[in-house]
Amino acid sequence: HVFWNEFRGKKNLHLKHFYVIVPPLTLSFVEHIKGLKDNLTKKSKVNASFTDDGFVMGVAYILKLLDQYRDFDSLHWFDAVRESSTIERNDVINKSRNSTEENVKKALSASMKRIENDQLVRINF
């Protein structure tokens, strides 16, 4: 409750619709984490660090401070991400079933691994 008045005051009117920028911020964060994870598997360990920097907790805290968690929930963003992943996954499965070419199956297998990896990162969010 210490920061409520400060966050909701006239000086911070620009935060009135903070919840709207959470989805793109989250996508950016997920891409950043995926990049860090990829760097860990490379031989050259340049920029190879992996940590959860509290982004998720910070966003949740700010949404609560601004009393925007219901507004964020009204976006149904997590449902949309799940639905999009399911559609993408089903598309890859159907293409794989319909293909007889080995190189196409390998590409689809790589696509499926990427989709599953993306889902793991998003689920952990």
N, C-alpha and C positions, 0 to 999 in steps of 0.2 A: 504493500500500500504506500510505501515511501515515495515511489516515483509516479504514482497515478496522476497527481495534479500536474506535475511537470510535463509528462508525456501528453496529457490531454489539454494542456494550456494553449493559449493563443499563439505562443511562439512555435508550436508544433502542429499547426493546422495542416501542414503538408502531409502529415501522417494519417489524416482522416480516412484515407482509402488504402492504407498500407497493405491490407489483406489481398488486394488485387495484384500486387507485384510478387507475392509469395510464390506462385507457380513458376514464373520465369527465373526467379532467384534460385529456386529449388533445382530446376533443370541445369542451371549453370553450376551449382554446387555438385550435382551428380556427375556432370561431365568432368569437373575438376577432380573429384575423387576417383573416377574411372581412370583418368590420366595418371594420377599418382600410383594407382594399383598397377597399371601397365608398366610404369617405370620400374617397379619392384621386380618384375619378371625379366627385365632386360639385363644383359651382361654388363653393360655400362651403367653404373648406378648413379648417373647424373640426375640430380633432382629426385632421388629415390627416397622419399619419405612418405609415410602413410599415417595419418592421424585423424581422429574425429575432432574437429576444432570447436565443437559446441554449437555449430550452426543451427542444428535442429532445436536444441534447447533454447537458443537465443530467439529464434523465430516464434516458438511456442510462448515464450515469456513476453515478447513484445505484443503478440496477438492478445494475450491475456491482459496485459497492462492497458492496451487500447480498447479492450472489450470488443474485439473484432473476431474472436474465434468462431462465433455463430455465422458472421458474415462470410468468413473463409469457408466454413462448412457448406454454406449455401452455394458455393461454386461447384461443389461435387467433383472437385478436381481429382481426388484419389480414385474415385469411381471411373472417371474418364480415362485416367492413365491405365487402370486395370483393363478396361474395355479395349482400349487401343492396343495394349500388349496382347490380349487374347486374339483380337482380329489379326494382328501381324503374325502371331504364332500359328494360327489356323491356316493362314495364307501360305506360310512356308511348308506346313505339313501337307497341304493339298498339292502344292507344286512338286514336292518331293515324291509323293505317291504317283503323280502323273508323268514323272520324268524317268527316262531309261538311260540317259546320258550320265556317265560317271562324274564328269567335271561339273555338271549342273548340280548333282547330288552333293558334291563336296562344297560347292558354294552355298547351297541351302543349309548344309550342316553347320557351316561357319555362321550363317545368319541366325540359325537357331541358338547357337552358343552365345552370340551377342545378345539376342533377345532374353535368354535366361539370365545372363550376367546383368543386364539392365534391370530385370525384375528383382534380382537379389539386392542390388544397390538401392532400388526404390523401396523395397519391402523394409530394408533396414533403416530407411529414413523414418 
